[in-house]
Amino acid sequence: MEGSERGEISKEEQILNAAAEVIVEKGLAGTRMQEIADRAGINKTLLHYYFRSKENIYRTIVERVFSRFFSQIEAAMTSDSSFPVALKRFIDGIFSVMAANPRVPLFMMQELSQGGKTVQDILTTTLGRNRMTLPQRLFALIKREQEAGHIGPVNPLQFMVTLLGSCIYYFAAEPVVVAVIQSIHPGIAFDRQQFIAERKEEIFNVLYYGIKIRDDANGR
């Protein structure tokens, strides 16, 4: 029985891995159960045995994507660091997640815009299950910096939304960004790694120094 259970889990993981590839590439509307079965190397009947419907497997994959995404960015920011150190760590963390999963940002945006209540329910459930404390920790970090007189007034939740948007946007709109850059600098090869490094630094500078209280008239 134990070996059989292990085999079933292995087969389910095989299906989920194949389904994740298809769903992240094509979203709910473009996904076909037959294609998932073909990529998993199984017949369609077995796929239906495990998940019953496309919607069930879609829900499982979306939960996984959101759960892994938020868990990784949650781990990137700790409350025992200074605010600028924590901010840099967060930016580095989310860029690492995005760079390692280049299809995920666009997938998330597409599904949030097209998935309606189903995706919203999945997102709410995922955040609740993972018990995200990032908003609370960010609020505590900002409040501590404000009380110390290091930064000016800022809404922590609005700051977090701005931070997330600034980090995710490039990966969701990379072809557009690259096209704009090449139109400005024709004939110059686009260096993605260098641009991402510059992007991280720019986000930190704009967000941190935008709320940091300046020490003197020179703005330092």
Phi, psi and omega per residue, in radians:
M1 nan -0.741 -3.118
E2 -1.083 -0.738 3.129
G3 -1.141 -0.646 3.116
S4 -1.109 -0.729 3.128
E5 -1.078 -0.730 3.131
R6 -1.096 -0.677 3.126
G7 -1.130 -0.704 3.126
E8 -1.118 -0.743 3.122
I9 -1.104 -0.732 3.138
S10 -1.089 -0.738 3.133
K11 -1.153 -0.698 3.130
E12 -1.115 -0.736 3.105
E13 -1.112 -0.678 3.098
Q14 -1.039 -0.765 3.127
I15 -1.152 -0.792 -3.102
L16 -1.116 -0.675 3.114
N17 -1.110 -0.748 3.107
A18 -1.172 -0.729 -3.127
A19 -1.122 -0.671 -3.138
A20 -1.068 -0.729 3.124
E21 -1.055 -0.827 -3.079
V22 -1.197 -0.810 -3.049
I23 -1.199 -0.697 3.113
V24 -1.174 -0.568 3.102
E25 -1.267 -0.709 -2.902
K26 -2.113 -0.165 -3.112
G27 1.262 3.122 -3.093
L28 -1.118 -0.823 -3.052
A29 -1.101 -0.640 -3.064
G30 -1.575 -0.076 -3.092
T31 -1.492 2.401 3.071
R32 -2.132 2.389 -3.117
M33 -1.023 -0.617 -3.128
Q34 -1.105 -0.684 3.133
E35 -1.167 -0.667 3.079
I36 -1.082 -0.793 3.138
A37 -1.078 -0.735 3.139
D38 -1.093 -0.777 -3.129
R39 -1.191 -0.553 3.140
A40 -1.419 -0.185 -3.139
G41 1.260 0.573 3.140
I42 -2.271 3.006 3.060
N43 -1.560 2.793 -3.040
K44 -1.121 -0.525 3.134
T45 -1.091 -0.729 3.138
L46 -1.172 -0.643 3.100
L47 -1.071 -0.766 3.121
H48 -1.177 -0.541 3.102
Y49 -1.079 -0.715 -3.110
Y50 -1.369 -0.713 -2.977
F51 -2.151 -0.095 3.041
R52 1.193 -0.803 -3.061
S53 -2.619 2.850 3.084
K54 -1.090 -0.640 -3.115
E55 -1.121 -0.661 3.129
N56 -1.141 -0.784 -3.130
I57 -1.235 -0.597 3.080
Y58 -1.079 -0.820 3.136
R59 -1.033 -0.745 -3.140
T60 -1.087 -0.768 -3.114
I61 -1.186 -0.780 -3.128
V62 -1.098 -0.705 3.073
E63 -1.027 -0.754 3.126
R64 -1.100 -0.804 -3.112
V65 -1.060 -0.883 -3.117
F66 -1.147 -0.714 -3.108
S67 -1.083 -0.818 -3.137
R68 -1.161 -0.719 -3.126
F69 -1.058 -0.918 -3.074
F70 -1.249 -0.555 3.090
S71 -1.124 -0.698 -3.123
Q72 -1.229 -0.707 3.123
I73 -1.304 -0.489 3.069
E74 -1.118 -0.734 -3.108
A75 -1.222 -0.347 -3.073
A76 -1.302 -0.335 -3.041
M77 -2.105 2.102 -3.134
T78 -2.036 2.562 -3.052
S79 -1.393 -0.141 -3.103
D80 -1.551 0.078 3.128
S81 -1.764 2.842 3.004
S82 -1.189 2.784 -3.081
F83 -1.037 -0.855 3.141
P84 -1.092 -0.636 3.110
V85 -1.165 -0.779 3.133
A86 -1.113 -0.685 3.138
L87 -1.120 -0.797 3.108
K88 -1.093 -0.695 -3.128
R89 -1.121 -0.715 3.121
F90 -1.111 -0.835 -3.131
I91 -1.066 -0.793 3.101
D92 -1.051 -0.737 -3.103
G93 -1.109 -0.815 -3.094
I94 -1.233 -0.590 3.079
F95 -1.176 -0.624 3.100
S96 -1.131 -0.741 3.118
V97 -1.098 -0.794 -3.110
M98 -1.158 -0.741 -3.117
A99 -1.138 -0.592 -3.137
A100 -1.363 -0.359 -3.119
N101 -2.296 1.200 -2.968
P102 -1.086 -0.414 -3.134
R103 -1.453 -0.359 -2.997
V104 -1.102 -0.793 -3.106
P105 -1.006 -0.818 3.140
L106 -1.156 -0.689 3.097
F107 -1.029 -0.809 -3.122
M108 -1.076 -0.774 -3.128
M109 -1.161 -0.718 3.135
Q110 -1.129 -0.771 -3.091
E111 -1.255 -0.582 3.077
L112 -1.160 -0.598 -3.130
S113 -1.435 -0.473 -3.053
Q114 -1.881 -0.401 -3.001
G115 -1.412 -0.216 3.074
G116 1.023 -2.436 -3.019
K117 -1.140 -0.571 -3.124
T118 -1.034 -0.871 -3.125
V119 -1.172 -0.670 3.110
Q120 -1.096 -0.719 3.101
D121 -1.113 -0.740 3.127
I122 -1.090 -0.776 -3.132
L123 -1.090 -0.775 3.121
T124 -1.080 -0.776 3.128
T125 -1.107 -0.751 -3.117
T126 -1.115 -0.795 3.136
L127 -1.110 -0.692 3.129
G128 -1.171 -0.718 -3.124
R129 -1.155 -0.667 -3.118
N130 -1.450 -0.127 3.094
R131 0.862 0.968 -3.126
M132 -1.050 2.266 3.107
T133 -1.964 0.128 -3.094
L134 -0.987 -0.823 3.125
P135 -1.014 -0.734 3.140
Q136 -1.153 -0.732 -3.129
R137 -1.214 -0.659 3.094
L138 -1.137 -0.732 3.103
F139 -1.037 -0.775 -3.129
A140 -1.116 -0.717 3.121
L141 -1.105 -0.789 -3.126
I142 -1.159 -0.742 3.131
K143 -1.073 -0.711 3.126
R144 -1.105 -0.728 3.127
E145 -1.184 -0.642 3.111
Q146 -1.159 -0.767 3.130
E147 -1.121 -0.525 3.110
A148 -1.426 -0.100 3.128
G149 1.367 0.380 -3.106
H150 -1.581 -0.550 3.142
I151 -2.295 2.751 -3.141
G152 -1.475 -3.055 -3.120
P153 -1.174 2.350 3.105
V154 -2.712 2.491 3.088
N155 -1.401 2.031 -3.065
P156 -1.010 -0.695 -3.118
L157 -1.211 -0.715 3.076
Q158 -1.126 -0.664 3.119
F159 -1.095 -0.738 -3.117
M160 -1.147 -0.713 3.115
V161 -1.101 -0.741 3.099
T162 -1.098 -0.725 3.137
L163 -1.103 -0.839 3.128
L164 -1.071 -0.802 -3.132
G165 -1.086 -0.705 -3.138
S166 -1.115 -0.661 -3.102
C167 -1.353 -0.697 -3.027
I168 -1.398 -0.534 -2.979
Y169 -0.964 -0.792 -3.068
Y170 -0.991 -0.780 -3.072
F171 -1.236 -0.530 3.120
A172 -1.330 -0.508 -3.065
A173 -2.098 0.470 -3.042
E174 -0.961 -0.790 -3.141
P175 -1.030 -0.677 3.124
V176 -1.162 -0.791 -3.134
V177 -1.055 -0.796 -3.127
V178 -1.101 -0.728 3.138
A179 -1.095 -0.709 3.120
V180 -1.131 -0.781 -3.130
I181 -1.086 -0.742 -3.122
Q182 -1.225 -0.470 3.066
S183 -1.270 -0.506 3.110
I184 -1.397 -0.654 -3.122
H185 -2.145 1.195 -3.111
P186 -1.093 2.466 3.096
G187 1.478 -0.129 3.123
I188 -1.759 2.185 -3.120
A189 -1.115 2.392 3.127
F190 -1.371 2.165 3.114
D191 -1.747 1.704 -3.042
R192 -1.099 -0.770 -3.106
Q193 -1.084 -0.756 3.132
Q194 -1.163 -0.712 -3.128
F195 -1.117 -0.714 3.132
I196 -1.125 -0.717 3.095
A197 -1.081 -0.750 3.109
E198 -1.156 -0.653 -3.139
R199 -1.097 -0.762 3.120
K200 -1.062 -0.781 -3.135
E201 -1.132 -0.704 -3.124
E202 -1.154 -0.740 3.106
I203 -1.055 -0.797 3.125
F204 -1.065 -0.837 -3.092
N205 -1.067 -0.802 -3.109
V206 -1.129 -0.810 -3.065
L207 -1.312 -0.798 -3.071
Y208 -1.264 -0.905 -3.094
Y209 -1.287 -0.233 3.051
G210 -1.254 -0.439 3.139
I211 -2.000 -0.153 -3.135
K212 -1.225 2.357 3.072
I213 -1.329 2.197 -3.080
R214 -1.300 2.475 -3.050
D215 -1.394 -0.487 -3.103
D216 -2.633 -3.076 -3.076
A217 -1.174 -0.343 3.139
N218 -1.449 -0.060 3.110
G219 1.412 0.377 3.138
R220 -1.736 nan nan
